[in-house]
Amino acid sequence: MADGSTKIFIPESFQINRDDIAGQIGLIWELIKQPLIVPLLQVCVYVCLVMSLMLFMERLYMGVVIILVKLFLKKPDKRYKWEPLQEDLESGNSNFPVVLIQIPMFNEREVYKLSIGAACGLSWPSDRLVIQVLDDSTDPVIKQMVELECQRWASKGINITYQIRETRVGYKAGALKEGLKRSYVKHCEYVAIFDADFQPEPGYLKRAIPFLVHNPEIALVQARWIFVNSNECLLTRMQEMSLDYHFTVEQEVGSSTHAFFGFNGTAGVWRIAAINEAGGWKDRTTVEDMDLAVRASLRGWKFLYLGDLQVKSELPSTFRAFRFQQHRWSCGPANLFRKMAMEIIKNKKVRFWKKVYVIYSFFFVRKIIAHMVTFFFYCVVLPLTILVPEVKVPIWGAVYIPSIITILNSVGTPRYYISACIIRNASLIFMDFTVSVRASSSVTTCRSIHLLFYWILFENVMSLHRTKASFIGLLEAGRANEWVVTEKLGDALKNKDAAKNKTNQKAAKKLRFKFIERINSLELGFAAFLFICGCYDFVHGKNNYFVYLFLQTLTFAITGFGYVGTII
């Protein structure tokens, strides 16, 4: 019995040297590959291809619509009534509505002066403007600094109020909700919200408010973000490229076709009556801004995006801060979709096609499918098919569809639009690798070209975290309600000695982040996996995928060692 218990139950035809562990593993692999691994992986390929087609149709739809919008649709001030508000000789400033400015803060040592100063510098009658600094800071030194700054502006005649709470219940949503309860807010018709690092231009309100005054069906006017530190490092450049598509295409298409898009949480002006009708601010997810926007839209309110109205802000310049931000931005929408899907379906106040747009396009494809197909197909399934050559991936799914999606994403990014003319061949490098790309003289003059390939690879890396966050939100798991305030460093470019300050910031980062603290084990694990697949394809493969796999391995390794935020 003792001898029998040590036997490995493998058919005699496969029994070779039982001490050869590697050989036994290989035999087991051969036993389970055909009946189990091949069918399972083939199903995964089919699922990924379906998701790719869904994303392709969505991107194609967005591309066609944005072209039609740019060519034929009238500008916002032609589609809606817009007239500048003028001071009346008899009634004075009574033509100007009372506007509330809310600036939520949490330990914003580096940027509090910028946001408060910009809000106090808005060109609006001082007696018709109320500025509310909602400070949830836990650092008593910072709280004192912010309060003193508010007092300094108040001494100049600015109507500014410093508000604090006992606890941070509800985080930002809780602070905004508490601010609207103040008695002096009852006289305000509109509220403009600016995060601590946002700096509106003086004419912001004079451009946005007339849309709300003259069009009672509009609940929200959203401005575009621009970034003061986009050239700080490679990480900030990648973010700018991704966000350009969001504002230039997604926001514009939603505003033009269905008068709906997700409120970005800042740089927007709300009609307070619309907020109240929608049920006010809720803290049930980490995307309280999107939650409010969906609820207001279901009650028939319209939203307007103004691409020419821009507000300065700051991008996360450390990979750690960026990861936390992306977790919140990916987990929150998935969790909100879980909570509101049936409410949207049952709603009777909006048109059928608008409900289809919100459920399928806005939530399902953009917030869930887009992350999952990018990660599973290009970082998991495609590499695994190299190890299991019996599973075939059609060339249209591995090459053509991703190439067209990349083209559409690139065309939607204004700063990088020049690359659209050559991206078709260039993107084939990442999937086909049998196509050679001829150098063009225009490449050297286009800022985007040297960033475009890395941007694609970096987006694949971030899809790992976005997919993980989406599952957490859908399943409402442990980190579903995690809220980490994005670290901000301030606008060093405005200082006279900007170069010196930038050098000092880099030195400070090196002191703050020791090497061991920068290690991201998940990225390094995938780097190792892709490297093994790449080596196997180099030796045994026929599709030349190893070029893409080695490049993707390098990108995972760079982020795994935490250096993406330090490369210029």
HUNOR-V636157 format. One record per residue. N is the residue number from 1. RES is the residue in one letter. PSI is psi in whole degrees, 0 to 359 (none if undefined). Layout:
BEGIN
N&RES&PSI / N&RES&PSI
END
This chain:
BEGIN
1&M&321 / 2&A&318 / 3&D&321 / 4&G&328 / 5&S&342 / 6&T&357 / 7&K&144 / 8&I&124 / 9&F&88 / 10&I&139 / 11&P&147 / 12&E&328 / 13&S&341 / 14&F&356 / 15&Q&113 / 16&I&222 / 17&N&108 / 18&R&344 / 19&D&349 / 20&D&94 / 21&I&319 / 22&A&320 / 23&G&321 / 24&Q&320 / 25&I&320 / 26&G&321 / 27&L&317 / 28&I&319 / 29&W&317 / 30&E&328 / 31&L&320 / 32&I&347 / 33&K&305 / 34&Q&313 / 35&P&339 / 36&L&302 / 37&I&311 / 38&V&309 / 39&P&320 / 40&L&315 / 41&L&326 / 42&Q&322 / 43&V&318 / 44&C&321 / 45&V&314 / 46&Y&318 / 47&V&316 / 48&C&323 / 49&L&321 / 50&V&315 / 51&M&322 / 52&S&318 / 53&L&322 / 54&M&315 / 55&L&321 / 56&F&313 / 57&M&323 / 58&E&314 / 59&R&322 / 60&L&316 / 61&Y&315 / 62&M&320 / 63&G&316 / 64&V&315 / 65&V&317 / 66&I&327 / 67&I&316 / 68&L&321 / 69&V&314 / 70&K&327 / 71&L&320 / 72&F&332 / 73&L&140 / 74&K&157 / 75&K&159 / 76&P&320 / 77&D&356 / 78&K&329 / 79&R&325 / 80&Y&158 / 81&K&131 / 82&W&122 / 83&E&137 / 84&P&143 / 85&L&132 / 86&Q&148 / 87&E&133 / 88&D&135 / 89&L&327 / 90&E&312 / 91&S&359 / 92&G&235 / 93&N&12 / 94&S&341 / 95&N&341 / 96&F&124 / 97&P&158 / 98&V&125 / 99&V&133 / 100&L&133 / 101&I&121 / 102&Q&128 / 103&I&93 / 104&P&139 / 105&M&154 / 106&F&101 / 107&N&51 / 108&E&65 / 109&R&320 / 110&E&337 / 111&V&357 / 112&Y&326 / 113&K&324 / 114&L&311 / 115&S&317 / 116&I&317 / 117&G&319 / 118&A&319 / 119&A&319 / 120&C&343 / 121&G&6 / 122&L&138 / 123&S&89 / 124&W&142 / 125&P&129 / 126&S&330 / 127&D&357 / 128&R&18 / 129&L&130 / 130&V&122 / 131&I&130 / 132&Q&112 / 133&V&112 / 134&L&97 / 135&D&113 / 136&D&20 / 137&S&144 / 138&T&348 / 139&D&115 / 140&P&330 / 141&V&315 / 142&I&320 / 143&K&318 / 144&Q&320 / 145&M&315 / 146&V&318 / 147&E&318 / 148&L&323 / 149&E&320 / 150&C&319 / 151&Q&324 / 152&R&317 / 153&W&326 / 154&A&325 / 155&S&343 / 156&K&5 / 157&G&8 / 158&I&135 / 159&N&84 / 160&I&137 / 161&T&136 / 162&Y&119 / 163&Q&135 / 164&I&162 / 165&R&163 / 166&E&318 / 167&T&170 / 168&R&34 / 169&V&126 / 170&G&359 / 171&Y&229 / 172&K&317 / 173&A&319 / 174&G&321 / 175&A&316 / 176&L&320 / 177&K&317 / 178&E&323 / 179&G&324 / 180&L&347 / 181&K&348 / 182&R&144 / 183&S&324 / 184&Y&350 / 185&V&343 / 186&K&334 / 187&H&355 / 188&C&137 / 189&E&329 / 190&Y&155 / 191&V&127 / 192&A&133 / 193&I&129 / 194&F&123 / 195&D&169 / 196&A&337 / 197&D&9 / 198&F&137 / 199&Q&93 / 200&P&149 / 201&E&157 / 202&P&326 / 203&G&13 / 204&Y&307 / 205&L&323 / 206&K&337 / 207&R&320 / 208&A&317 / 209&I&320 / 210&P&329 / 211&F&320 / 212&L&323 / 213&V&316 / 214&H&352 / 215&N&91 / 216&P&348 / 217&E&348 / 218&I&129 / 219&A&331 / 220&L&136 / 221&V&118 / 222&Q&132 / 223&A&166 / 224&R&148 / 225&W&140 / 226&I&160 / 227&F&127 / 228&V&342 / 229&N&29 / 230&S&336 / 231&N&11 / 232&E&317 / 233&C&177 / 234&L&324 / 235&L&316 / 236&T&328 / 237&R&320 / 238&M&319 / 239&Q&319 / 240&E&320 / 241&M&317 / 242&S&317 / 243&L&333 / 244&D&317 / 245&Y&320 / 246&H&313 / 247&F&314 / 248&T&326 / 249&V&298 / 250&E&310 / 251&Q&319 / 252&E&317 / 253&V&315 / 254&G&318 / 255&S&321 / 256&S&327 / 257&T&316 / 258&H&5 / 259&A&37 / 260&F&139 / 261&F&167 / 262&G&125 / 263&F&135 / 264&N&2 / 265&G&349 / 266&T&164 / 267&A&31 / 268&G&156 / 269&V&125 / 270&W&147 / 271&R&120 / 272&I&326 / 273&A&324 / 274&A&321 / 275&I&314 / 276&N&319 / 277&E&327 / 278&A&355 / 279&G&6 / 280&G&184 / 281&W&137 / 282&K&146 / 283&D&28 / 284&R&343 / 285&T&176 / 286&T&5 / 287&V&65 / 288&E&331 / 289&D&315 / 290&M&323 / 291&D&310 / 292&L&319 / 293&A&316 / 294&V&315 / 295&R&321 / 296&A&321 / 297&S&323 / 298&L&346 / 299&R&12 / 300&G&1 / 301&W&150 / 302&K&152 / 303&F&150 / 304&L&127 / 305&Y&131 / 306&L&103 / 307&G&337 / 308&D&358 / 309&L&108 / 310&Q&144 / 311&V&130 / 312&K&143 / 313&S&186 / 314&E&139 / 315&L&148 / 316&P&131 / 317&S&5 / 318&T&145 / 319&F&326 / 320&R&313 / 321&A&321 / 322&F&320 / 323&R&316 / 324&F&318 / 325&Q&315 / 326&Q&327 / 327&H&314 / 328&R&318 / 329&W&337 / 330&S&321 / 331&C&317 / 332&G&308 / 333&P&321 / 334&A&319 / 335&N&322 / 336&L&322 / 337&F&317 / 338&R&321 / 339&K&332 / 340&M&356 / 341&A&310 / 342&M&325 / 343&E&321 / 344&I&315 / 345&I&318 / 346&K&348 / 347&N&138 / 348&K&3 / 349&K&348 / 350&V&158 / 351&R&158 / 352&F&315 / 353&W&332 / 354&K&322 / 355&K&321 / 356&V&316 / 357&Y&314 / 358&V&313 / 359&I&308 / 360&Y&305 / 361&S&304 / 362&F&312 / 363&F&297 / 364&F&309 / 365&V&309 / 366&R&322 / 367&K&343 / 368&I&299 / 369&I&316 / 370&A&319 / 371&H&315 / 372&M&316 / 373&V&323 / 374&T&316 / 375&F&304 / 376&F&317 / 377&F&309 / 378&Y&342 / 379&C&348 / 380&V&296 / 381&V&309 / 382&L&314 / 383&P&324 / 384&L&329 / 385&T&341 / 386&I&322 / 387&L&339 / 388&V&80 / 389&P&347 / 390&E&338 / 391&V&123 / 392&K&140 / 393&V&119 / 394&P&147 / 395&I&329 / 396&W&330 / 397&G&328 / 398&A&337 / 399&V&300 / 400&Y&312 / 401&I&311 / 402&P&324 / 403&S&315 / 404&I&320 / 405&I&318 / 406&T&319 / 407&I&313 / 408&L&321 / 409&N&320 / 410&S&319 / 411&V&327 / 412&G&359 / 413&T&103 / 414&P&315 / 415&R&340 / 416&Y&17 / 417&Y&336 / 418&I&330 / 419&S&346 / 420&A&330 / 421&C&339 / 422&I&358 / 423&I&335 / 424&R&310 / 425&N&323 / 426&A&318 / 427&S&340 / 428&L&336 / 429&I&324 / 430&F&344 / 431&M&323 / 432&D&314 / 433&F&9 / 434&T&0 / 435&V&129 / 436&S&145 / 437&V&124 / 438&R&134 / 439&A&146 / 440&S&146 / 441&S&336 / 442&S&344 / 443&V&318 / 444&T&341 / 445&T&354 / 446&C&121 / 447&R&333 / 448&S&334 / 449&I&317 / 450&H&354 / 451&L&340 / 452&L&313 / 453&F&316 / 454&Y&326 / 455&W&316 / 456&I&313 / 457&L&320 / 458&F&321 / 459&E&325 / 460&N&320 / 461&V&313 / 462&M&337 / 463&S&334 / 464&L&310 / 465&H&323 / 466&R&321 / 467&T&315 / 468&K&315 / 469&A&323 / 470&S&317 / 471&F&320 / 472&I&318 / 473&G&317 / 474&L&321 / 475&L&355 / 476&E&53 / 477&A&195 / 478&G&314 / 479&R&19 / 480&A&327 / 481&N&21 / 482&E&133 / 483&W&111 / 484&V&119 / 485&V&132 / 486&T&129 / 487&E&136 / 488&K&143 / 489&L&352 / 490&G&166 / 491&D&87 / 492&A&341 / 493&L&341 / 494&K&344 / 495&N&152 / 496&K&323 / 497&D&54 / 498&A&318 / 499&A&320 / 500&K&317 / 501&N&322 / 502&K&320 / 503&T&319 / 504&N&323 / 505&Q&318 / 506&K&318 / 507&A&321 / 508&A&322 / 509&K&320 / 510&K&326 / 511&L&324 / 512&R&321 / 513&F&103 / 514&K&161 / 515&F&316 / 516&I&330 / 517&E&342 / 518&R&348 / 519&I&130 / 520&N&100 / 521&S&326 / 522&L&314 / 523&E&320 / 524&L&324 / 525&G&316 / 526&F&329 / 527&A&317 / 528&A&317 / 529&F&313 / 530&L&327 / 531&F&318 / 532&I&315 / 533&C&321 / 534&G&318 / 535&C&319 / 536&Y&318 / 537&D&324 / 538&F&324 / 539&V&315 / 540&H&344 / 541&G&165 / 542&K&349 / 543&N&355 / 544&N&34 / 545&Y&345 / 546&F&333 / 547&V&308 / 548&Y&316 / 549&L&321 / 550&F&321 / 551&L&318 / 552&Q&324 / 553&T&316 / 554&L&319 / 555&T&317 / 556&F&322 / 557&A&319 / 558&I&314 / 559&T&328 / 560&G&325 / 561&F&2 / 562&G&28 / 563&Y&0 / 564&V&332 / 565&G&3 / 566&T&352 / 567&I&130 / 568&I&none
END
